């Protein structure tokens, strides 16, 4: 059959499109969502079948392929390919055992993860695996086996240096762009910090989305390697490096289902860091009423699981529990967050102090990985690097090396449409809902519309009068603005009350 590229992004799933009247479809007796094996040009993929009735999409003599499937075969449209019914993945028996609540060993996890990385699982099978692991929580040995298998299924970088540092947050806090400050600070100190980040899936912006406002982030790995060698750091999208590819596939199921079990979170984060060649990692676990982790006991349990797996895999890990009661910084959305980052780097008096202080603390912990730095001195060193302008100079060098884009923090290109949410009464800001603020920013268009998002005017503990501005929402399209306005008017995400009602959490800094 002749291959046809069907321009549909099926998000990490191989889909094959066959016309209902196709002779192969009728002869083989395929059913929709059954799996086929496609071979061409010496390559082989498995794909789930979708049945088409419109010849304008796929003709009777054609085999349509989704974007992912087409890219994996590496063919030109019209190239001949063979299609036949597929055998089940070799690991399917292990998957069924996990669905039944059994504990799996190292070999079973390696088999399952290998099939996932090779795109041999359909979305239905992936969902079954994710839900089974979530429902019957993985024990710590299983988390170790899963992490190890995810590292083994992809590429593992070797920077040929004894000290390679990274910083990561478990997520859930809007505006938390500390990585874009930590990297230039620790790189200016001389530590190697090759930061590869993901794009946002359910949040208003990821590090890669925000960095893309300032510079190119999709670069060939060879070019990224040159940048890291020259400037001691980078801030790039990690998709080109093929690090822990099974994790990318699993995330495509976990995020839409809002499943983020501790075991899968640990395996996801640590596998990516190990694959990226990190030897030392500072991990940020924010806690707060609307953060992923709501209490200190829960944070301590998660910390112990991270530490156990990291120790087994010989990764030096420093877990830091931080304040997750509200968004970090003033902006939520790529352009707004880039503005905040550049203001901190430029030591602008308008820079959000919470973002500055958190970045300095995290950078200081990483700097203390340097054997020549005494414990407790890291924060002071990081502050001196930032205040002196060395961090800004290093960030500018990284931006130029990756391919600078025009950005003016004084006049950021924000969405032209906007509305404001103001205080309905006098009081003190006693609560800001992270989940609600992230949802409003996404409804406004972030991160796809870079200038969309939420610009905060008041944070926790700030006294306001009736009519004072709480935040401003930016959008580029009227429909996005209307959706965001409807959500904000239904629930602004802000709570006002008396000063003694502001929630307190015990954090490490």
N, C-alpha and C positions, 0 to 999 in steps of 0.2 A: 504494500500500500504506500501511497505517496504521503509523506509527512506534511502537515499544515500547521503553522504557528497560529494558535488561537489566542488573541491578546487578552487573556484573562489571568490576573494574578490570584492564584489559589492559596497563597501564603503557606509555603513550606510543604505543600502536598502535590504529588504528581497526579494529574488528571488526564485521561485519554478520552477523546470525544469521538464516538462512532455514530454514523447515521443509522436510524432505525431500519432502513431498507438495505443497508450494507450487507453484501453476501457473507462476509466474515462474521458479522454480528449474528445473522440468522443461522449460519451453519454451526457456529460454536455454542449458540444458546446462551450468550452472555446476558446477565441481568445488570440493571443499573447498580452501581457501587461494588460490583464484583471486580476482582483484580486481574490485570493482564500483564504479560511480560512483553516489553517492546525491545527489539534488538535492531541495531543499525550501526554501521561504521565501527564495528568492533566493540560497541558499548551496549550495556543492558540496563534497563530500568524497570521497576514495577510501578504500575499506575492503576488508580481506580477508574472504572468506566462511568462516563456520563453519556446518556443517549440523547441524540439530537434529531429533531424533525425538520429543521430548516437547512436546506442545501447551501444557503448563503454562508452558513457557519462552517459546515463540513459536508462535503459531497460523499456520494456512495463509495467512491474509490479512494477516499482520503482517510487518514488517521490524524485527527486534531490533537494537539498537545498544549497543555497550559504553559505559562511562562517558565515555571520552575522545571517542568519535565523537558521542555524544548532546550533550555540552557544546559541541562545535564547531558543530553545526547550530543550537543554541539554540532547540529546539522544545519544545512540550508533547507529552506522550504522546498518541497518537491522531491527531496531525497527519498529513496526507497527504504522501507523498514518492514520488518516482520512482526506480527502480533499473534500471541497465543495465550491461552489461559495460564495463569500463574500458579505455581505451587505456593502454599502458605509459607510465611517466613519460618526459618528453622527454629526460631525462639518462641513460636506461638504456644508450645506446651508450657514453657516457663511462665508466659504471660497468664495463661489460664490458672496456673498454680497460685500466682500472686492475686488474681481476682478472687480465688477461693480462700484467701487469707493466709497462705503459707509463707514462711520465711524463705527467702532465696539466698543462695550462696554466690560466691564471686563469679563462677562460670556462668550462672544463669543471668546475672546482671550484665556481664560482658556480651552475652549472646543477644539479649534484648536491646541494649544500647547500640551494638553494632548494626542490628537491623534498622533501628530508628535512624541512625546516622546515614544509612544507605537508602533511606526513603522507602523501606519495604513495608512500613506500617501505614495503613489508612488513617484518616482522622478519627474514625470510630475506634480503631485499635489503640491509637495514641491516647484517646480520651479514657478508654478502659484502664490503661496502665496508670495514667495520672490519678484517676479517681481511686483505683485500688491502693495506690501508695498513700493517698491522702486519708482514705477511710481507715485502713489498718496501718496506722503510723509506723514508718520504718524504724527499726531499732538502730542504735548508733553504728553497729557493725555493718548493717545493710546500707546506711548512708555512706560509710567509708567505701564499700564495694561499688555503689552507684557512682560516687565521685571519681574513683579510680578508673572505672569503665568509661566514663565520659571523657576523661583526659586521654585515655588510650585510643579512643575512636577518632581523634583529630590530630591536628598538627601541634607539636610542642616546640616552642622557641627556645633557643639557647643563646643568650647574649654574651656568653663566655666572660662573665664578670661574677665575682663572689657575692655582690650585693646589688640586687635589683628590687626596687621598692614600688609599692602601689598603695592606693587608698581606695576604699569602696564603701558605699552606704547601702544598707538593705532596701532603701527606697521608702516611698510613701509620704515624703515631706516635700511639698511644692517649693520651688525656688532654691533648692539646696545645691547650688552650683559651686560647692567648695573645691571640687577637683580642678576647676579651671584656675584656682588660686594656688592650691597645693602643688600642682605640677611645676609651674614656673619658680616657685619658692625653693622646692627641694632640688630642682635641676640647677638653679643658680648656686646652691650650696655645693653641687658637684655629684649628687646622687643620680643614678640612672633610673628614670621613671617613665617607661613607655606606656602611656595610658591609652588603651583602646576601650571604647565605650559603645554601648548600644544606642539605638534610637528609641524614642518613646513609643510604647505600644498603647498603654492606657493612661499615661500621665501627660501633662501639658508640654513637657519638654524633657529630653534627655541631654546628657552632656554633649553628645554628638550633634544634636539639633541646635543647641546654643552655640557651640563652637563653629558650626557651619555659618552662622551670621558673620563671623569674623574671618574665616578661612575655609579652604577646601578640607573636607574630612575623608572623602573617598579617594584614597591614593593607593597605588600598587604597593605591596608589602616591601618590595626592594627599596622604593623611595622612602617609605616610612623608616626603614632600618637606617638609611643614610642620615635622615633628620635626627633620629635618636642618637646616633653615634656622634654627630656634630654638636647638637644642642642639649644632649642628656635627657631629652624628653620629647613627647609629642602628645597631641590630643586629637585622636582620630576615631573614625568608625571602625569597629573590629570585624565587620563582615568579610573584608577581603583577605583576612589572615587565616580563615578556616580554623578558628580556635574553638574546641568543644562543639562541633557542629550538631551533635545530638541535643545539646541544650537549646540551640536556636529553634529546633523542631519542637521540642517539648514546650517551650515558651509560647509557641503559636497556639497551643491548646490551653495551657495553664492560665494565661492572662485573660482571655475572653470569659473563662469560667470563674475568674477571680479566686483561683486556688493557688495558695502560696504556703504549703505546709512547711514546717521547719526543716524536715529532711530534704525535701526537694530544693528549698532555698539554699541550704548549705552546699549541696552537691552542685547546684548551678553556679554559685559565686566562686567556690574554691576551685572547681574544674577550670573555669575561665582564667583565673589568676595563675594557676599552675601551668596551664597551656601557654600563657603569655610569657612564661619564664620568670615569674616573680619568685623571689626568695623571702621577702619580708612584706607583710601586709598589715596595714592599719584598717580595722573594720569599724564602721560607725553604725551603732544600733540606736536610733532615736526612740524614745518612749513618750507617750502622751495619750490623751483620751481619744484622739482620732488618728493616731499613728498605727503602723502595722503591729507594733508591740505596745500593749496598753499598760503593763505593770512591771515593776522591778523583778519580782519572782519569774515572770515570763522571760524577761530579758536575760536573767542569769541562767535559766535553763538553756536558752538559745546560745548564749556565750559558751557554756560548757560543751555543747554539741559541736560548735565551730572549733573549739580548741582541741577536742578529741580527734576529729577528722584531720585537722591541720597538722597535729603532731604525728599522726600515723603517716601522713604524706610528706613530712619533713619540710613544712612551710612554717616559718616563724610568724606568729600571729599576735597582734596586739588589738584586743577588742575594747572599744571606747563606747560607753553608754552616754548618750547626749539628750538634750532637751528637744522633744518632738511635739510640743504643745501647739505649735503654730508654724506657718510657712517661714522659711529662712530667707532673709532679704526682703526687698520691697516688690520685686517683679515676679510674675508667674507667666511664662511664655518666652520663646526664644529671644526676641529682641529685648524685652524688658530684663531678662536675666543677664544677657550680654552687657547691657547698660550697667547693671549693678556690679558685675565682675570688673569691668573697666574702671568704674569709679573707685573700687577698692584698690586696684593696682595703681591708679593714679593718685592715691591718697587724697581723693576729693572729699571735702567736708560733708557732702551729701551722701557719701557711701553708707550703705546699711551696716551698722556696727555689729549686729549679730552675725552677719555673713563674714565680716572681717575677723572677728574674734574666733569663730568656730574654725575657719580655715587656718588661722595661725596655730591654734591648738593641735589640729590634726597634722599640719606640716611639722610642728615641733616634735610630735611623737615619731614621725618618720625620720626626721633629722637625727633623733636619738638612736636610730639603728646604726648610725655611723660609729664605729668603735672608738674614734677619736673625740667623740662628744660625750661629756658626762651627763648622766641622768638628771633631768630637771633643767638642763640648759637649752633644750631644743626650742622652747617658746621664744626665748630672748633672741636666739639666732634667727629664727623665722621672722620675728618682728623687725629686726635690723635689716634683713634682706628686703622686706616689703617697704619699710620707711625710706630706705636709701635709694629706691628706684631700680634696684637690681632685678627684682621680680618682674617689674614692668618691661625692662629691657629684654629679659629672657623671653617673656611672653611675646613681645613684638618680633623677636628673632624666630620663634617657632611659627608665628602667624605668617611671616614673610616666607619661610621655608615651605610651609604647606600650601601657600598660594593665597595671599591676602585678598579679602573682599572689602569694599568700601563700607566703613561704619563710623558714624559720628556719634559718640555718646552724648554730646550736647543736643543733637537733633536726631534721635533714633527714629527710624522709619516705622512708626506705630500705625496701627489700623486707623483709617480716617474716621470711621464711625465709632461713636462712644456713648456710654451712659454712665451715670454716677449712682452709687448707693450711699445714702446719708443716714446718720443716726436718727432713730425715731424718738429718742428720749435722751435726757441727760444721764450720765453714768460713766463707768469705767469699762473698758474692753476686758471682759472676763473669759472669753472663749473665741477661738477662730477654728472652724472646722476644716481640717486639711483636705478631707475628701470632697467636701462641698466646694471649696475654692478651686480645687483641681478640676472638678466637673464643670464649673462655670467657665473656666479658662478654655477647656476643651470645646465646650459648646460655642464659644466665641470664635473658634477656628484653630487654636493652637494644638499641636505644633506645626501642622501643615501650612497654615498661614503664619509666617514668622512674626509679623507685627501684631498678631492677636494675643489677647491675654488679659490679666488682671494686674493693676498697679495699686498696691496697698498704700493707704495714707495713715492708718492707725494700727498699732500692734498691741499685744497683751499689756495690760496695766496702764494704758494711756487714757486719761480722762477726756471725755468728749461732751459737747453740748448738743442739744437737739438741733439737727440740720447740718452738723459738721460732716465733712467728707470721710467715709470709711474706705472706699476704694472706687476706682474708675475702671471700666471694662472697655477694651478696644477690639474692634473687628473690622474686617474689610468688606464683608457682605451683609446685606440687610437681613437675610434669613438667619445667618449666624448670630447677629446682634439680637434678633427677636428671640431665638432659642435661649441665649444666655440671659437676656432680660427676664424672660419668663421664669427661669430657674432661680435667679437672684431675688426676684420679687416674692417667689414662693418661700424661699429660705435663703437669707442673705449669707449664712455661714458665720455671722457674728453674733455674739451674746454680750449684752451690756448688763451691768449690775454694780454692786459695791466693791470697793478695792479688796476687801477681805474674802471675796468670792473667787479671786483669781487662783486657778489650780496650781499647786506646787508639785514638782517631781524631783526626786533625788537623782542627780546626774553626776558624772565624773568631772565635768567642767562646764 
